[in-house]
Amino acid sequence: MKDILREIPQISAFIERFKDRFSPIYITRVAREITSRYREEIKKGIRLTVEGIFEEVERELIRRKGTNLRPVVNATGIVINTNLGRAPLPEEALELVREISAGYSNLEYDLLTGRRGSRNSHVADYLKDLTGSESAFVVNNNAGAVLLVLHTLAREREVVVSRGELVEIGGSFRIPEIMASSGAILREVGTTNRTRLSDYEDAIGENTAILMKVHRSNFYISGFTEEVSARELADLGRKYGITTYYDIGSGLITDILLPGSGEVSFSRALKDGVDIVSGSGDKLLGGPQAGIILGKEELIEKIRRNPIARALRVDKMTLAGLEAVLRMYLEGRHEEIPVVRMLSEREEVIKSRAKRLIRRLRDIEGLETSLIKDVAKPGGGSMPELELPTWCVACSFRDMPPDELSASLRLSEPPVVGRVHRGRFLLDMRTVSDDELSLIRTAFELLNY
Ligand SMILES: *Cc1c(COP(=O)(O)O)cnc(C)c1O
């Protein structure tokens, strides 16, 4: 075995062989990855020829077309899939992003006066109109929004939060940690399953800056529970003259978009009387990554003037994408936003897409498919309790176990990511668009190549 390992060509040999067609950096990266994968396989006892390794590297060089970031077909059924880039943007958002980023723009330039303008102004009015907020400010993401709000309004002072809402989202965003980074002092009240209004009230003291509510985006507690509503908390804040802040997470614009989902919207939280509300741009809102801060003018003004806001400011590409998406909401065309469409698509439409995929894959050698009814998840820290009915195409390919088929499709071109459920490999049609059906076929064709 040692000898075979030694026969794996040096990276320079791959560069020498392919340098006329690909850049050395690109060849190095691909060759390293494949030779190290082969090293593992040889250790497991698989026999390979040197020429076979060259061929595999060449195939991979062609497949990847040279970029690290590549489009992936999301057949997981998870609509807001953080690992796969969260919300896919609508076409007209992409057009505006292209137009604005390809050249110069009025990003921070007031065309009327010829003076310096504000980059925030391009989306602030839309946000106000859509949610009824007095004021609006946008930063890089919602984690940044939480940090900025707390740093501005509660540094070295206390923030009262229910123990049932000290959540961790996406593995790296933890309320207690972000609170510590902001310099605010966490004052936990209540228990994991029950927190009453009196718990908040008892915690109020000289040093209290904020009464905070955090949406439990990615889990839910059932059984013997009690939590304080946004309205009750807002009333309590007013009674004591203390700011209230609601981190709603998802960025849902209004309740009518997802009736019965149990998800709070910006408009709802503001109507309930909360002073400041923040949420993400790329979860249920369906736009680019952004952190949206809404609420009272005088508080937003303080937040805007905090020097840290400069470190969290949004790029022109984000603003262009966000403006286009917000306009679609204002014009009542939210059904055209991919996230909204995927979440609200009727079962029959999904079923017919699944049937069409089965027809498209009919002549792929070694592949057997069947139609299966299942449930899809919104994902991305939104609506943990909500399950959407969906239709999947279950696939078995040659004698590959489901995990192996899953891995092979992931490494195909384009990469297709499905899910393995109860010993079957499934392609969920809720998160796949009609245009992607032919891409799935291409990915299967490559498995036979
Ligand atoms: C997702 C989420 C965040 C983090 O938002 P990002 O946009 O991912 O930075 C913060 N708070 C809550 C409640 C969330 O659901």
The ligand as an SDF file (V2000), in Angstrom:
LIG
                    3D

 15 15  0  0  0  0  0  0  0  0999 V2000
  -31.3950   34.6170   12.6750 C   0  0  0  0  0  0  0  0  0  0  0  0
  -31.4960   35.3610   13.9190 C   0  0  0  0  0  0  0  0  0  0  0  0
  -30.4870   36.2380   14.3110 C   0  0  0  0  0  0  0  0  0  0  0  0
  -29.2440   36.4290   13.5030 C   0  0  0  0  0  0  0  0  0  0  0  0
  -29.5500   37.0280   12.2860 O   0  0  0  0  0  0  0  0  0  0  0  0
  -28.4940   37.0480   11.0720 P   0  0  0  0  0  0  0  0  0  0  0  0
  -29.1930   37.8230   10.0060 O   0  0  0  0  0  0  0  0  0  0  0  0
  -28.2450   35.6340   10.7230 O   0  0  0  0  0  0  0  0  0  0  0  0
  -27.2720   37.7230   11.5570 O   0  0  0  0  0  0  0  0  0  0  0  0
  -30.6490   36.9380   15.4860 C   0  0  0  0  0  0  0  0  0  0  0  0
  -31.7400   36.7790   16.2480 N   0  0  0  0  0  0  0  0  0  0  0  0
  -32.7440   35.9280   15.9110 C   0  0  0  0  0  0  0  0  0  0  0  0
  -33.9300   35.7960   16.8140 C   0  0  0  0  0  0  0  0  0  0  0  0
  -32.6540   35.1960   14.7320 C   0  0  0  0  0  0  0  0  0  0  0  0
  -33.6260   34.3520   14.3710 O   0  0  0  0  0  0  0  0  0  0  0  0
  1  2  1  0
  2  3  1  0
  2 14  2  0
  3  4  1  0
  3 10  2  0
  4  5  1  0
  5  6  1  0
  6  7  2  0
  6  8  1  0
  6  9  1  0
 10 11  1  0
 11 12  2  0
 12 13  1  0
 12 14  1  0
 14 15  1  0
M  END
$$$$
